Amino acid sequence: MQNSVRAIENGQKNNDWNLISSEFDKLTNQVNRLTSGFDAQPLPKFYIKVIADIEEALVEAGQKEKGPKKKTSSAKGLNLMKQKIKKITKQYEEKLQEYKKDPEAFMEEEEEEPAPSPVRSKEIGKSVSFAAAATSEKEDDGFTTVGKTGRAVVSAAKVNVFEKLAEVLSNRGKKNTDRDEQIAILENLLDCAASPFQEILVLLTLIPSRFDINFSMVDHMQISVWKKVEKEINQLLEILETTGSSFMISEDAEELDHDNKDVVPKEGETVKIRGSVVSLVERLDDEFTKSLQSIDPHTTDYIDRLRDEPALYTVLVRTQSYLEKHNMRSVLPRIIIRRLEHLYYKPEQVIQSTEKIARTMLPKYIKSDIITAEEPQQLIHQLCAYLYKQDTSVLRTRAMLCHIYHYALHKHFHTARDMLLMSHLQESIHQADISTQILYNRTVVQIGLCAFRDGLIKEAHACLQEIQGTGRAKELLAQGFQAQRYGQQSTPELEQLERQRQLPFHMHINLELLECVFLTCSMLLEIPAQAQAGPNNKRAISRPFRRLLDYNERQAFAGPPENTRDHIMSAAKALASGEWERARDFILAIKIWNLMPDAEVIKNMLVQKIQEEGLRTYLFTYASYYTTVSLAQLGTMFGLPVSRVSAIVSKMIWNEELAASLDQVSQSVILHWVEPSRLQVLALQFAEKTANLVDQNERLLTSGRDRQND
């Protein structure tokens, strides 16, 4: 500080107002640090002298200004200094008047020596104690008792919790405030708190201060700090629960004026404290998600982090119980939706274990009147049913999508499909926020996978076509970044937002399995349709599948299949030529089927579908070469019972796919050759041209959208 004073004196001699301004700022910051905090010292009297000297120098400089003009930079520094002195003289007006009356007497008074600043060691970190507060009433030998953490132990009687808390709050958010130091002070205050009211106020300041350490939108909070916050939120809820209805934390409560005195509620009285437990729990949940997004999912660290989820879920259940008890219906849905989003994508066994762990971690007096079910399906139903009654449309939409997803995950295809169709979400989902659109995409994909497990190939293809057919499944499901197209620019802000939307790895839907299911469904639909329409037909049920098949057929050298796509393309070519057994072997050789539940049941279903579609393809391809075909012969060729062959052929005749009749006596199919009339030929040509026109329009529309996105 003395160096700054000398520099200011030199600046006055040289009339260098830029130097005076910068050095005065340094001096002011040093004085502010010295006079604030728990180790606060009296205001140095030389600082008042410096202010008075600068004030006189400014008056003299103002008189000289009437002469020749100064240089621009010097004049700028002078004007800046005038503003600073004008502001600071109001703050120290009494001291300045006292100094101006008798400067010598003012400076001759003894100044108290500043107390030594607290020791900072690497092991303790930036810990701050109440040593200064204790040493102001010096003990016998000048020693201070130190606790296990390295901080000075001070009795609660020596510290006014409310005053120190007010100081911390006044410094929060300022530029030069040391956040770690503030947290250490609050931890000490929590130890010194002597009543529930004091503990609540300190915790409501300490928890947000821990969140302030990590001000980045991308980086996650340190796991050790996260666990401390989780423990402190539980501590806060425990205090609120054990005090009954004496204290209530509410967002719409008025600021409590307690004159730095402890508040003890009377019997039957409820003291409302301004704050938000829900916001703290939501932030804790968000930080947990951010940490899962940042940790490599293929390491043990990710598994270790996932083990903290039951503790977080327990906090959500406990918060829900507290809100129910105090009838806070306006914020209760925010906790219910968080609880639902931790459960909806999990199998029933995992939900049961999560609930069981939560019950063991919670005190026995924690109960809920809204959610009473223990069975997973009933639990999800009760959570969603509560949210359906809310006025906020976003909550209703997300609850509906979570409910549908859960049904689809547990093989209730028709229930999930009917709920989606009756909700009409597909008509308005484009107006929703991006996270809700991602949830919608996940739900549609899960319905498609559910239909496939039930053997409903057409329905599965229709659902998966919407997402997988675009070629951007990874991006639409928030499971990764799509490679940028040529000429398409992306800003760092957009990339950061995209990164924040990514789902944690344990919530992902396997993209390779999704592609495998989609291509298998496409094969079972496309190959018979292609055989029925003939070789010159350009109309396709699944364009992505047709492109892959055309590319595969153009290859000069066809080696053995190496990946999932190759296996499905080889199976498609074998099925088209009537070799259903080879097609079956190629499909069953895909190892990814083992990732699905009930893998053997799914494999048997696929074999049956390949046999049936192989029969249909064979009849479409070779119908023109036969007049009659025995049903028994067809059954032998495709490994199907005669009754099943008869049912398939009858359906084809009924749908006018096959020009034939069934002879029940001889158990054979009599095939008819019908020459199309001129009108029918022209109608087929017209239909083909119309299909081509629609295809071109869709391509133009897609390219137009891409240009708009660019």
N, C-alpha and C positions, 0 to 999 in steps of 0.2 A: 504493500500500500504506500509506503514511503517513496518507492520508486515512481509510482504514479503521481504523487504530490510534486516531486521534483520535476517530472516531465511537464506537468501543468504550469509550474512556475517558469520553466524555460520557454514554454509556448507563449506565455504572457509577455515575456521580454522580447521575443521575436515576432510577436503578433501573429502566431501560427494557430488559427482557430480550428483547423482540421485536427491538429495534434491534440489540442486542448479537449476537443469533443470526444475523440477516441479514448484518451486516457481517463477522462471523467467517467465515461461509461464503464471502464474496467474498475475504477475505484468504487463506483456505485454498486456494481455487482458484488465486489468483495465485502463491502459494508453490509449489504443485504444478507449475504450468507452468514456473516458474523453475528448479526442481530436477530436471526430467526432460528427456529428449531428448538430442540430441548436444551442445547448447550448455548442458548442465546446470551450475548454480552451487551452491555450498555453501548449506546451510540458513541463512537470516537469523536472527541471534541475538535480534533484537527479537521474532521470532515465538514463541520459547520464553518470553520475558518476558511476552508477552501471554497465553499459555496459563496461566502460573503466576499472573498477576494475576486472571484470570477464575476460576481454581480457588479462590483465597482469597475472592473475592467470593461464590462459590457457597456456601462454608462459612458466611460471615457471613449470607447470605440464608437459609440453612437454620435458623440459630439464631433469626432474627427470625420465621420462619414459625410458631413456637409461639405468637406473639401473635395479633392480629386477622388474619383471612384476607385475602389479596390479591384483586385483581380477576381474573376468569377468564382474560382474554387474557394478563396478565402472568404468572400462574401457569403457563399453557401454555408461554410462552416460556422460563420458568425450568426447567421439567422437560425441555424439548427441549435446552436448553443443557447440563444435567447429563449427558444421554446422550452428547452430542457430546464433551464434555471427558473423560468416562470412557473413551471409545473412543480418543481421540487421545493421552491420557497414556500408554497402553500402548505406543503407537508411538514416542514420544519420551521414554521413561522415563529413560534414562541422561542425556540432555541436561538434563532437568528436575532430576534429583538434583544434577547438577553446578552448575546455576544456583542451586539452593536453598542449597548449601553456602556459596558466596561470590558473590552477585549482581554486585558491583562488579567483581571480578576476571574473571568470566565475560564481562561486557559490554565490558571494557576491551581484550580481545584483538582484534587487527586482523582485520577481515572482508575477504575478497577481493572486489574490485570485480567486479560481474557483467559478463561479456563482452557486447559489443553484439550484439543479435539480428540474424539474417541479413536482408539486404536483399531486399525483395519488389518486383519491378517488373511492370508490366502485360504487357510483352513476354514475360518469362520465365514468368509465371503464379506460382503459389504454389510455387516451387521452393525446396528446402532442401538445403544442402550440408553437408559435413563441415568447414566453416570453423572452427567452434568447437573441434573436435577438433584441428585443425592449429594454431590460434592459441594453444592451451594450452602448446605448446612453441614459443613465438614465434620467427619468423624475424627476420632482421637488421633490415630496415626496416619491419616491420609490414605487409608486403604479402602477398597470397595469390594464387597462380596460378589463373586462371579459364579454364575450357574453353569450347568452342563454345556449349554450352547455357546458359552463364551460371553454372554451378555451380563451386564451388571444386574443384580437382583435388588429391586427396590420395592418397598412395601407399598401397598395400594393407597395407604393414607397419605404418602408423600407425593402422589401423582394425581392431578385432577384430570380424569379421563376425558371429560367433555372438552376442556380447553385444548388438550393435546390433539384430540380428534378434530377439532375445528381448525387447528393449525395445519394438520395433514390435508384436510379437505381444501383449504385455501391454496395450498401449494400444488394440488393435483392438476395435471395438465399443463403446468408452466414449462417453459422451454428448458430451464437448467435444473429441473427437479430430478433427483436420482430415484428411480422407481423402486429399485431393490432396497434402498435406504428407507423409503416410505413404508414398504411392506414389513421390514424388520421392526419399525416403530409400532405398526399396527399389531404385529404379533405380540410385542411386549405389552401393548395396551390390553390385548385380549387376556393375557395372563393376569393383569392388574384389575380387570373388571370385577366388581364386587356384587353386581346384581344382574338379573336377567335383562333388564332394560339396557344396561351398559353393554352387555355381551351382544345383544341384538344389533345395537348401533355400530359397534366395532366390526362385527361380521358383515353387515351390509356395506361397509366401506372396504374391508379387507378383501372380500371376494372379487368385486369389480377391479380393485387395484391389481390383483393377480392376473386378471384378464388383460389389463393395460400393458403388461410386460410384452405381450405379443400383439403388436399393432399391425402386423402384416396380414393381408387378406389371403396369402398363399401359404406361408409357413405355419405349421401347427404349434400349439403350446407344448412345452416339454412335458413328458409323461409324468415325471415326478411332481411338477407343479399341478398338473391336472388331477392327480390323486389327492393332493392337499386340498384343492378346491372341492372335490367330491366329498372329502371328509368334513370340510367346513360347512357345506350345504346341509349335510346330514346333522351336523351339530346345531345349526340354525333351526332346522325343522324339529329337532328333539327339544330344544328350548321352548319353541312355540307350542309343542304338544304337551309338555310337562306343566306349563303355566296355565293350561286350560284355555279359557277365553279371555284371559287378562290382556294379552297383546295380540294384535293382528296387523300383518303387513299387507298394505293395499296400495294399488297404483293410483287410485283416485283420492287417497287420504290427504288432508291438508297438512302443511308443514307444522310440526309439533314445536311449540315454543315452551321449552322447559327451563330456561334461564340457567343453563349449565348445572342443573340439579337433577338428582335421581328421581325417577317417576315410579311410584308404587301404586298400582290401581286399587281402588276400593273394591269391596266384595260385590261381584255382579257387574263391575264396570269393565269396559273393553277399551284399551288405549290403541288407537290406530296410528301406525307408523308408516310414513311414505316410503315405498320401495316396491320391488317386484321379484318375488321368488320365482315366478314362471320364466321371466327373462333370464335369470341366472341359470336355471336348469336348461333352457333352450340353448344358451351359449355353451354350456358344458357339453351338451349333445352335439352341437356343431363342431366343437373342437375335437371331439372323439372321431367324428366322421372325417375331418381334415387330416387327422393323424393316420387313419387307415388309408386315405388317398395317397399319402406321402410315403408310407412304408412299403418296401418291396414285398409283394405278397408271397414270394417264393422263399422267404426266410422264416426262421423261427420267431423273429421279432413280431411278425404279423400275427402269428398264433398267440403269442404272449399278450399282445394288445387286445385281441378278441376276448381274452379271458376277463377283461375289465367290463365287458358289456353287461353281464348280469348285475354288477354293482350299479351301473348307470340305469338299468331298467328298474332296479329297486328304488333309486331316487325318484324316478318318474311315478312309480306306484305310490310312494310315500307323499309326494307333492300332490298327487290326485286326491289322496285321502284328506290332506290338509285343506285343499280348496273346497272339497265337498263339505267338510265340517263347518267352514265359515261361509258356505253358500255363495261362493264366488263363481257364479254361473257364466259370467262374461268371459273369463280367461280359462275355465276348465276345459273347453274343447281343444285349446292349444296343447295341453298336456295329453289328452286322449289321443289326438292324431299322432303325436310323437310315440306314444306307447304302441299304437297300431302299426306304425311304420317300422318298428323293431320286430314285429311278429309275422306280418302278412306273408312274407316270402319264405318262411321256414316250414319244414315238415312238422307234423303233429308231435313227433317224439321230441324234437328240439324245443318246441313251444312248452311242452309239459315240463321238461327239465329246467327251462328258464323260469317258469312260474314257481317250480319247487324251490329253486335256489333263492328266489326273491322272498318266498314265505319264510324260509329259514333265516334270512338276513334281517327281516323286518321285526319290530316288536309285536307282541301278540295283540296289543290294543289297536293296531292299524287295521281298519276295515273299510270296505267300500259298499255303499248302498246301490250304486249304479252298476258296477261290474261284480257279479256274484258267481259267475260260472267258473268251473275248473276245467271242463272238457275244452280242448283247443278250438273246435269248430264253434261251440256255443260262445266261447270267449270272444272270438273274432266277430261273431254275429252281434253280441251286445255292444262291443266298441263301435261298430259301424252303425248300428241302430241308433245309438245316442247321437252320433254325428249327423245322421240323416235329418234329425229334428232341428238342426241349427239353421240360422238365417244366412250364414256366409256360404256362398255357392262353391268357393274353392274347397272348403272342408267337406262339403257333401260330395263333390266330384271325386276328390282323392279317396274318401272313404268308400265310395262305390267301386272305384278301380281296384283298391286293395282287396275288397270283398270278392270281386270277380276273379282276381288273380289267385286268391286263396282257394276258391272253388275249383279253378282250372288245375291248380297244382295237385289237388287231391282227387282228380279224375271225375269231377262232376261237370262234364262238358255241357250238357243240355241246360243245366241251371246257370252256368256262367254265360253261355251264349244268349239265353233268354234275358238275363239281367242286362247284358250289354245292349241288346237290341231295344229293350223297353226303356232304357235310360236315355236313348238318342244322343249319346255322347259323341258318336262319330260325326254328327252334324255340326257340333259347336266346339270340338276340341281344338280346332285351329286358332280359336280366340283365347285359349287358356295360356297360362305362363309356361315357360319351356320345361320346367321340372315336371309339371303335370302332363305335358305332352310326352315326355320320356316315360312316365309311369303308364300312360295309355299304350304306347308302343310295346312296352314290356308285357302288359296285360294281353294285348292282341296276340303276341308271339306265344305266350303261355297257353292261350286258348287253342292255338294251332297245334302245339305239341300235345295238348290233352286230346284233341280230336285224333291225332295220329296214333296215340296209345290205345284209343278205343277202336282203331281200325277204320275211321271215317276219313278216307283219303281225299275226297273232293273238298270236304269242309276244312281239312288241315291245309290243303294247298291254297284255298281261298284266303285263309287267315294269314298264312306266311308270305303269300305273294305281295301283300301290302308293304311289308318291311324288307324281306329278303330280296324281292324282285327289283328293288331300287338300286341294289349294289352298295348301299350305305348303311347296312345293318349296324356296324360297329358304332357309327356316329349317332344313329337314331336311338340306340339303346344306351347311350352314354357309357360305352365300355372301351373307348379309345378314340384317337384322332384319325380322321380321314385324310389321306394324302391329298395335298393341294393340287388342283388341276392347273394345267399350263395357263398362265396369265391371270390366275386368280390370286389376289393379294389378301394377306391377313395381317392385322395389326397386333401388337403385343397385348393390347387391352382385350381384344376378342379371344386370343389364345388363353389369357388368364381366366376369363369368364368360362370358357370351354373346359378348362382344367378344373375349375371349382364345381362344375356340374357332373364330373365323372363319378360313377358309383364305386364304392369299395369292392374289392375283388370277390369277396364271399357272396356278394349279391348278384354276380354276373350270371347271365345265361350263356351256356357254352356255344360259341359262334360256330365252331366246327360241327357240332351236333345239329345245330339249327340248319346249316347249309346241307348237311347229309339228309335230314328229314325232308327238307324242301325239294332237293333234287330227286330223292326217291319217290316222293308223291308226284312230281312232274313226270318222271319216267313211267309210272303206272297209269297216268292219264294221257300222256303225249303219244306213246308208242301205239296203243290201239287206235287212237284218233288219227294218227298219221297213216296207219294201215287202211283205215276205212276211207279216208279222203283220197288216197292215191299219192304217187310220188311227186306230182306237179303242184300239190297244194302248198301255198305259202302261209296259210292261216295257222297260227300256233296258239296253243293253250298257255304255254310257258315260254316266253321269248328267251329268258336267260338259259334255260335248258336247251332250247333249239340251237342257240348260238354255240354253246359248248359242244353239242353233238356234231354240228356241222364242222367246227374246228377240228374235232377229233377224227372225223372221217377224212378230212383233207390231209392228215399226216401221212407222209410217205412210209415211214417205218413205225409200226405199232408194237411197242414192247409190252412186257407184263405190267399190269397196273401197280402204281407205287403209292398213290395217295387216295383219299376218299373219292375225289372227283373221277379219277381214272377208273376206279372200281365200278362206279355207277354208270359211266359211259360204256364200259365193256359189257356190263349187264344189260344196258339198253340195246346195244347192237345184237347181243345174243337173244334177247326177248323178241326183237323185230324179226329175226330169222326163225323163230319157233323153238329155239333151244332153251326151254325154261329151266332145265337143270343147271346149265352153265350160268344162266342169269342168277339163279338161287345161290350158287357157290360164290359168285362174285359179291353179291350183297351180304351174305353171311360172313364173308372174310373181312368185312369192315369191323375193326375192333371197337369203334366208338359206341356201338350199340350197348356194350357192357356198362356204359355210364348211366343208362336209363334204368329206372326201377322196373322190376319184373322183366328183365332182359329176355329170358327164355320165352315168355308169353309173346313178347313183341316179335321175336324171331319167327315163332310159329305163325303169327299173323301175317308177317311178310311173305313167308313161303306160300301160304294159302292165296294171298293176293297175286303173287307172281304166277301161280298155276292158273288162276281164273283169267287174269289179263293175258296170259300166254295163249289160252284157249280162244279168247275173243280175237286176239291179233291173228292167230292161225286161220280162223274162219273168215275174217275180213280179207286176208291175203290170198287164200287159196279157194275161196268160194266159187270163183269163175271156172275152176278146173274140175269141179265135181258136180255130179247130179244128185247123188245120195251119199250120206256119211253115217256110219253106225255110231250110236251114242256110246256103246260099250268100247268101240275103238278109240273114240275121243277121250273117254275116261281113262283108258290104259295109257294113252300117249301123255296125258297131263297129270296122272296120279290122282284123279278125282273120282268120287263115286258117281254112278250113273244118274242118281237122283239130282245131284248137284249140277251135272252137265246139262240135264234136261231143264233145270230151272234157269240156268244162264242162257241157253238157247231160246227158251220161251220169252225171256225178258228182251232179248235182242229182237225177236220177231215182233213183239208187242210195241217196242219203241221204233219200229220200222228201220232199224239199223241193218237188218239182214232180210233179203228177199227169199224166204224159205217157208216151209211148213213142217210140222212135226207129225210123224206117223207113229202112233202109239202101238200099233199092232207089231210092226217090224222093229220098233225101237230105233228109228233112224230119222235123220234130217233130210228132207227133200228140198234141194236147192233149186231156185228158179232164176233164169237169166232174163231180165227185163231190159229191153233196149230203150234207153231214154228217148223221149220225143224231142222234136226240134225246140219246142217251147221250154222243156225241162233243161236242155243243154244251154239255151240262152239265159235261163234263170240262174243256172249254176255259174255261168260266166259273169253275169251281173253281180251275183253275191260275192264272187272272188274279187272283182274290181272294187266293189264297195268296201270290202275288208282291207284291201290295199290302201284305199283313200283314208280310211280311219287310222290305219297304221302310220301313214305319213303325217296326218294331222297331230297325232300323239307325239311323234318325234319332234315336229316343229314346236309344239307346246313345251316339251321338255327342254329343248335347246333355248327357247325364249326365257324360261325360268332360270336356267343356268346363267344366261347373260345378265339378267336382273340381279342375281346373287353376286355376280362378279362386280 
